[in-house]
Every structure is written in C-alpha cells, then in structure tokens.
Amino acid sequence: MDKVSIIIPCKKVDSLTKKCVKHCLELDYEDFEIILLPDTFKDELKSEGKLKVFETGEVKPSAKRNLGMKKSKGKFFAFIDSDAYPEKDWLKNAVPYFKDEKVGIVGGPNLTPEGANFWEKVSGHILSNFWISGKAAIRYRVSKNQNTHELPTCNYLSRKEASSEYDSSLLTAEDSEFCFECIRRGFKILYAGDVVVYHHRRDTFGKHVKQMWVYGRDIAWLTKKKFALKDVYYSALSLFVIGFFGGAILSLFSKIIAILYLEALFVYFAIIFILSVKEYPWMTLWVFIGSVLTHFYYGFGYLYGLILPQSKEHFSVR
C-alpha cells in the first residue's frame, strides 16, 4: 500500500479543523500521515502518531501547501481544506486510479454537509448548477468519472512527480495553475465521483459573493501571467457584465436594440429562475438572487484582475 500525505492548511486550529483531522484519522486506509499547517499552534491537537503539526506564520494557503509537500513522506499528496472532511473511503477509492501511470491528479466532488446552515445550502445549490458554474459544477455534485482540466485543492490527490509548487502570490486560483502544470508535464487529471469530501460553504450571503469576486480576480491574474486560448473560457462572465451594461446604454439610442436587450434579459432571468426552484419558496428566492449576483461578482472580479496589476495583499477569503 502506497503512503499518502494528507496536507491541511489553516489559519488556526478551530472546531472545523478538529473535525477535519478527526475524520482523516478515521479513514479506511492503512498508510497515511496528516500534515497540519496553522499560522500558530498552541497544543490544540497533539502532534504525534499520524498527525504532524508545523507552524507556518501568516502566509497564504498556497505557501502552506508548499511547506506541507516538503515535509511529506508519502508517494501521493492528498489536499483538503480545513473546513472540509472526507468520506471514510476517500483514500481507499482514490489511490487505485493511479494504477494508470498517465493519471497525475485524482479528485472528486466536494459536497455541502447535511448539517450546513441555510446560507451554506444556498451557496451549494448555486455552485452545483451547470448554468451558473459551467464546467466547474461537477466539483459540487456527484457526476460520472471523466477527465478534466482542473480540480480544487479542497479535494484532490496528486502524484509526487506530477506535482509542482503552488504560486504563493495567489490567494485563490493557485490550484488551477497546479493542475495546468500537471497537464503540461504530460499527465491527466481525473474526476472520480466516488472520491468524496464534504465542504462547508460560506455561511453568509455576503461571504459567498465576496468569494466569487476573489475567484474572478485571481483567475484573471493567473491568465495574464500564462495566457492560452483555452483560458478565454474564464472571461465569459466578464463579457456578460460588459454586455449587460453596454446593452442598457445602447438601448437608450435604438428601439430595436432595446427590444432585443429586454428579450435577452427576460430569457436569462427566466432560465435562472426555473433552475433555482427548490422545495421551499424562501430557498428558491435566495438561490435565484445568489445565482444572478454570482455571475455579476465573478465577472466584475475578473475585470478588476484583468485591468489592475496583482497586489501583494494578504487576507482570508472567508
């Protein structure tokens, strides 16, 4: 059995971190270690046995993961966020996929936990909708196994020789670059529906839309560094934002444009509403509002990152 190093970056050892570590220790897999990487450590958990704790200081999660890989002894790195926790068969299901030597990364869905609050469930519904998240929607629901071009670091394992350093200048999107580099090295990235973790969403509406803005900003900074034609996909929502406001302005000067613009808006809002319908009206309303704002915040974030240079600020997405 191949050794796996589970790498968990966090700012502090809080209740969610302890929950993550607890579930990792209960995994149905024999040979693994857990590397926990908080800013500071005050004996909240004992660094012994399978658990090793390393203080990192106040650095971004990407820098913590880089340190975690350096401290690791496993053949495979398993990345998970501190506000997530794995199914008991997480490693048991994932590792066999590496029998295909072309597979460099294996990951799966990060699902909303059953005990999540109302706003987490709203966020989970939004993110799992293909018409809102596009190809990234498979990350938030169980789908069939398939090759993909990227996965999030809250749930994937990487082969050591397929792994590169994370870009420590980025707050998010560093996992996208990690995946792109894996493909550049000649490996495949596999989404497997049975490699499951449960990931807490943002617990307020404001935190959700802030996260979307940061995602858009950081992916724009990343694509500016290493642009490829495939990356045009990430600009779709910024074009939507430009079209929304540009169409509103042009409608003032042409009745034909105004009619076409209003018809397009009606179709857009109708589709989003139909896809937002849930069991409870209150949930439907907020999924609808959140879906629309997700598009706008991500689009504005992308435009911000496209126009302005990357900053050196450090702050948490949460």
Buried (B, 14 or more C-beta within 10 A) or exposed (E): EEBBBBBBBBBEBBEBBEBBBEBBEEBEBEEBBBBBBBBEBEEBBEEEEBBBBBEBEEBBBBBBBBBBBEBBEBBBBBBBBBBBBBBEBBBBBBBEBBEEEEBBBBBBBBBBBEEBEBBBBBBBBBBBBEBBBEEBBBBBBEBEBEEBBBBBBBBBBBBEEBBBBBBBBBBBBBBBBBBBBBBEEEBBBBBBBBBBBBBBBBBBBEBBBBBBBBBBBBBBBBBEEEEEEEBEEBBEBBBBBEBBEEBBEBBEEEEEBBEBBEEEEEEBEEEBBEBBEBEEEEBBBBBBBBBBBBBBBBBBBBBBBBEEEBEEEEEEBE
